[in-house]
């Protein structure tokens, strides 16, 4: 009996093995999705989980940083990088309008690559619902899906402003919800997403709101080489945010310097916008976030549309920056009466906005608001607070 008990104890002490499936390289973390995924991997590693990371690569491979936190790294070259397979896959997609029904050839190749990995892992964490149908029924009891955002919500926000695609959006929603219901746990990044899924019939105890965990960062000093700053990956909503700020607000502040960083700088639309004003600079990818955030006074987040939580917003607040954002930018943060940042819609005139920014040029006023932003992050977006429910589930089952 003592021998059997010791076996049970040893099994409890063994690290739980987690297979994480992600559809890109993760490091360098040049997008909000990658930052969030990397934070979760790091947290799991630091809490004793053994991680196998399966990355379906689009272009770049992971840099060495990821190897510190994963036991096994599998980099699977996207089969659609092959021109012939890409054409065949595209031809097949023309017969299917719903995104979840597309990419049959890709899913077949992916399914074969993943199949040998299932049995060796206690949990499977699948990022994005798009290709989640490849998981067989037999592994769903130990599988979780990390949505990052809801596709039907995103499509409605970005492509259905006039309501003409309501029927299509409904089809996408029904398919997406059906896929999500297959999983043991569904990870979302915003409380409003959880509420939407509960209304769609997914049990509340199946949904884990992991938010966008951040820890407050103390900068050595604020150099304020630039009055405004923006950082983001090469995604359409970032282009729209830059366009909104430059066209609607920046003409009244064009004597102020504006630094744009991240993968979004590669895009021709952004280069064209920046070329209109001599005080706008494109920095490209920045490896040292502290250096970037130290160099800017205000972070702009004039998002006209979007879905999920905005990593750039919570990251900026965590670094003690004052955010100039739209209501859409703060979606997913949702504090009652936001007082820790600037809501652009609250200003009825450019003069009123200018007056507020001049007021915040005072060092005392600036740091009062900036420290309030860091306080909000500490209260609502700490790693232990947001990841604990998921940790508890994985440790107890």
HUCORCOR-V355287 format. One record per backbone hydrogen bond with DSSP energy under -1.0 kcal/mol. CO is the residue of the C=O (numbers start at 1). NH is the residue of the N-H. If there is no record, write none. Layout:
CO & NH
CO & NH
//
This chain:
1 & 5
2 & 6
3 & 7
4 & 8
5 & 9
6 & 10
7 & 11
8 & 12
9 & 13
10 & 14
16 & 50
17 & 122
17 & 123
18 & 52
19 & 125
20 & 54
21 & 127
22 & 56
28 & 30
31 & 35
32 & 36
33 & 37
34 & 38
35 & 39
36 & 40
37 & 41
38 & 42
39 & 43
40 & 44
41 & 45
42 & 46
43 & 47
44 & 49
45 & 48
50 & 18
51 & 71
51 & 72
52 & 20
53 & 74
54 & 22
55 & 76
57 & 78
63 & 66
64 & 67
65 & 68
66 & 69
72 & 53
74 & 55
76 & 57
78 & 81
79 & 82
82 & 86
83 & 87
84 & 88
85 & 89
86 & 90
87 & 91
88 & 92
89 & 93
90 & 94
92 & 95
93 & 96
98 & 101
99 & 102
103 & 107
104 & 108
105 & 109
106 & 110
107 & 111
108 & 112
109 & 113
110 & 114
111 & 115
114 & 117
118 & 121
123 & 19
124 & 144
125 & 21
126 & 146
129 & 132
131 & 134
132 & 135
136 & 139
137 & 140
139 & 142
140 & 143
142 & 124
143 & 184
144 & 126
145 & 187
146 & 128
147 & 149
150 & 154
151 & 155
152 & 156
153 & 157
154 & 158
155 & 159
156 & 160
160 & 163
163 & 166
165 & 169
166 & 170
167 & 171
168 & 172
169 & 173
170 & 174
171 & 175
172 & 176
173 & 177
174 & 178
175 & 179
176 & 180
177 & 181
179 & 182
180 & 183
185 & 145
186 & 208
187 & 147
188 & 210
190 & 194
191 & 195
192 & 196
193 & 197
194 & 198
195 & 199
196 & 200
197 & 202
198 & 201
203 & 206
204 & 207
206 & 186
208 & 188
208 & 210
226 & 297
227 & 298
228 & 259
229 & 300
230 & 261
232 & 264
233 & 235
235 & 239
236 & 240
237 & 241
238 & 242
239 & 243
240 & 244
241 & 245
242 & 246
243 & 247
244 & 248
245 & 249
245 & 250
249 & 252
250 & 253
253 & 256
257 & 228
258 & 281
259 & 230
260 & 283
261 & 232
262 & 265
263 & 266
264 & 267
267 & 271
268 & 272
269 & 273
270 & 274
271 & 275
273 & 276
274 & 277
277 & 280
279 & 258
281 & 260
284 & 262
288 & 292
289 & 293
290 & 294
291 & 295
294 & 223
294 & 224
295 & 226
298 & 229
299 & 324
301 & 303
301 & 326
310 & 313
310 & 314
311 & 315
312 & 316
313 & 317
314 & 318
315 & 319
316 & 321
317 & 320
318 & 217
322 & 299
323 & 342
324 & 301
325 & 344
326 & 330
328 & 331
330 & 333
330 & 334
342 & 325
343 & 346
344 & 347
349 & 353
350 & 354
351 & 355
352 & 356
353 & 357
354 & 358
355 & 359
356 & 360
362 & 366
363 & 367
364 & 368
365 & 369
366 & 370
367 & 371
368 & 372
369 & 373
370 & 374
371 & 375
372 & 376
373 & 377
374 & 378
375 & 379
376 & 380
377 & 381
381 & 214
382 & 386
383 & 387
384 & 388
387 & 391
388 & 392
389 & 393
390 & 394
391 & 395
392 & 396
393 & 397
//
